[in-house]
Amino acid sequence: VGDYMIANIIGAVIAAAVGLLIAFANYIFSKKVLLKSPEKYSGSFVIRQILQVAYLVLVYFIGSKTQIADLAYLLVGAVAGMTVPMFFFTKKLLLLNDTIKTKKTEREDKTDG
């Protein structure tokens, strides 16, 4: 494996690691919105998308201007880094949402009964 290929792989891994941080930041933000005001959760989608798109644009411009690694490797790494952890974080948010709904229903049952 040549030096160029190693640079591509390292670039993809770094882009994926930063993508993971973006996904985690989106999870933390979503969790705070869900806990504080669940009715505003769907509106937070725009902010999460802006963060993800901004990261991809940044990767594109850094990759195309610096020639650190092949742009395709960087973009695939960035997308994979944001997408794969999202499945785990989404599952955690769904479980949290179910817990919030259950507690809300229990409180309503206590006040009704």
Buried (B, 14 or more C-beta within 10 A) or exposed (E): EEEEEEBBBBBBBBBBEBBBBBBBBBBEBBBEBBEEEBEEBEEBEEEBEEBBEEBBEEBBEBBEEEEBBBBEBBBBBBBBBBEEBBEEBBEEBEEBBEEEEEEEEEEEEEEEE
